[in-house]
Amino acid sequence: MPGTLYLIPTTLGGDSVNRIIPPEVQNICIGIRIFIVEEVKTARRFLIKLKIPVPIDELTFLVFNEHSKETNLDTFIQPLLQGQDVGLLSEAGVPAVADPGNEIVKLAHSKNIKIAPLTGPSSILLALMASGLNGQNFAFNGYLPVPKPERIKKIKIFERRSETENQTQIFIETPYRNKHLIADIIESCNPNTYLCIACNLTLENEFIKTMTVSEWKKNIPEIHKNPAIFLIHKF
């Protein structure tokens, strides 16, 4: 009988494991010996914080990230097919959401392997919850293009879609490009379009604010190199 693929949530940063991660996650991780991870160092650090009684060096870590080749996917589920439970870890937050782990989950479904998602923090949902924008119709669009002309074009497309479909548009950016993204949103969006910036979610310096673009012009936050989620909605 195949094992179970557990989708294990991690913190969004910082050391607040006990506050952010439910005890059930720790209890399940105690029984797992094989983990599929994006980065071994980060995964080891997280499991140590969970205070798992098993020595970290006795665990097996299989690395799967955006650089992994799809032709090697079968090797990641072999332990599952042999009856062993496996944990899938993201670098931050929940696995398979804005995370390459969805490919592992998809393959596991095709092999009739049981998938068990565990409760934990999703920066996307936390930002949406706190934004005050439409939480019944929304779209997560991932990263925007890096070249400025293409990025501005995308921002305008999302703004139009938010108005015509009454749909909150959510996207993320590499932290060191936050300043450029905020500047482009202010430059290209209607002054009355709402923008929510949610930064450092679940951390002590958490920042969440929703204002119109015109209001943001006078209150640009200093969030350079800090992980952030951006949401826009034109009504």
N, C-alpha and C positions, 0 to 999 in steps of 0.2 A: 504494500500500500504506500503511495507517495506521501512525502512529508508535506508540511504546510509552509507556504511562503508568507512570513510575517512582514508587514510594511511598518517599519519602526520609526516613529517621529523623533526628531532631535530638537535641541534648543535652537533659537535663532541667533544665538551668540551669548556671551557671558557665562556665568556660573550658576544661574538660577534653575538647576535641574529639578530640585524638589518642588519648586513652585510651578514649574511649567509642564513637567512630564508626569503623567498619572502613574501611581504605584503599579498598576497592571503591566505597564511597559517593562518595568524592572523585573517583575515576577516572571514574565515570559522570556526576557533576555537571559535569565539565569539558566534556562534549559536549552539555549541555543549555542552551538559550537561553531557554526559557519555563518559568516556575514558577507553579503555583497555590498561593497562600499565604493564611494567615489574616491576617497583618499584614506589610506590606512591610518595615517597619523591622527587625523581628525576623529575617525571612528574609535580608535584606541582611547583617545582622550575622553570621548563621550562615555564609553563603557566603563572607564575607570571612575568617572563621576557618578555613575549609577551604582557604584560599589558592588559590582558583581563578584561573588566569592571565587569564581574560577579565575586562575591566573591568566592574564591577557595573552601571555606567550603560548598558552595551550589552545587558543582560538585560531580559526582559519579565516583569513580575509581574502576575498576574491575582488579584485579591483575592476569596476565597470564605470566608465565615465564617457564623456563626449568623444574621447579619443579611441575608445574601444571599437573593434571591428565587429559588425553584425555576424560575420561568419563564425565568430567564436562564441556566440550566445549559448549554444547547446552545452558548453562546458559549465556554465553557471547553474544550470538546472539539473545536472547529473546527480548531485547529492540529494535533491528533492525526489527524483525518480527512484533513488535507492532507499527512500524511506526516512531521510533525515530532514528535520526542520531547518529552515534557513531564514535569516533576517536580512531585509533589504533596508539599508540606511541611506538617507540623503545627506548632503553636506550641511544643510540647515532646513528645519521645518519638516514637512511631510514628504515621503518618497513619491516619485512619479508625477508630481505636480510642479511644473517648471523645472523638471529634473529628468535626466535620461533613463531613470529606472523603469519608466513605463514600458520600454522594450522587453525587459525581463518579465514584467507582469503579463504582457501580451503573450509571450511565448509560453508562460506557465499556464495560462488559460487554454492554449491550444493542446496542452498535454494533460488536461483535466486535473491540474494541481490546485489544491485549495488555496485561496488567497484570503488573508486575514489582515485587514487594515486596522491599525491601532490609533487611538485618539491622541492628538498632539497639536502643536501650533502651526497654523498656515498663515504666513504673512499676508497672503492675498486676501484671505477671508477676514482676518483681523482688521486689515485696512478698510475693507468694504464695510464691515460692521460699524466701524467708528467714523466713517466718512459722512453719514447722513444722506448719501446719494442713493440712487435706486438699487436696492438689493434684491429685487425680484426679476430684474432683467439686466444682465451685465456680461461683459466679455473680457477675458484676459488675453492680451495680445503679445505677451513676452517682451523681448527687447526691440527697441526701435533701430532703424538703420543708423550707422555711424556717420556717413557723410551728411552734412547739414542740409543741403537741398532735399535729399530723400527723407530725412528725418522730419523736416517741416511739412513735407507733402503728406507723410503718414499722420502726423498730428492733426492736420486739417481734415483728413479722411475720417479719423476717429471722432473728431468734433462733430462733423456732419452726421455721422452715424448715431452719435449719442442723442442728437436732436430729433432726427427722423424716426428712430426706433425706440426713443425713450430708454436708452440703454447706457448704463455706466461703462466707460471704457477704462480698463486697467492695464498698466504696463510698468515695466521695471527698467532700470538702467545700471550699468556698471558704476559703482559708487564714485569713482573719480571723474565721471562725466555728469554728475548731478547738476552742477552749476550751468553747464551748457544746455542741458535739457530744460531746466526751469526757464532760462533765458529764451529758448526757442518757443516754449509754450506761451510765455507772455507776449512774445513778438507776433506769433501767428494766430492765436486764438481770440475770439470775441471778448471784449472787456467784461461781459456779463456771464461768460462761461465759468462754471464752478470747477475749481481745482483743489483736490485734496492731496496733501503731502503727508505720508505716514513714514516715519523714520525711526530706526532703532527699536522696532516693536518688541515688547516684553522686557526690554532692558531698562535700567534705572534712568537713563536719559531719553526715554521714549518721547517722541514728538509727533503729534497728530493734529492737523489743522485743515479746515475746509473754508475757503474764501473764494470770491470771484477773482478772475485774472486781474482786474483793475485794482483790487485790494492787495493782491500779492505784490504788485509793482512797488508798493511802499513798504513791504515787510518781507523781503526775500530772506529766507532762513539760511544759516550757515550749516550746511549738511554735507560739505565736501568730504568725500571718502567714507561716508556713512551709508549703510544699506537702506534703501528707501523704496516705497511703492508710490506710484502716481495714479490718480484717478481723475478723469474729467467728465463733465456732463453739462451740455448746453440744453437749457429748457426752453 
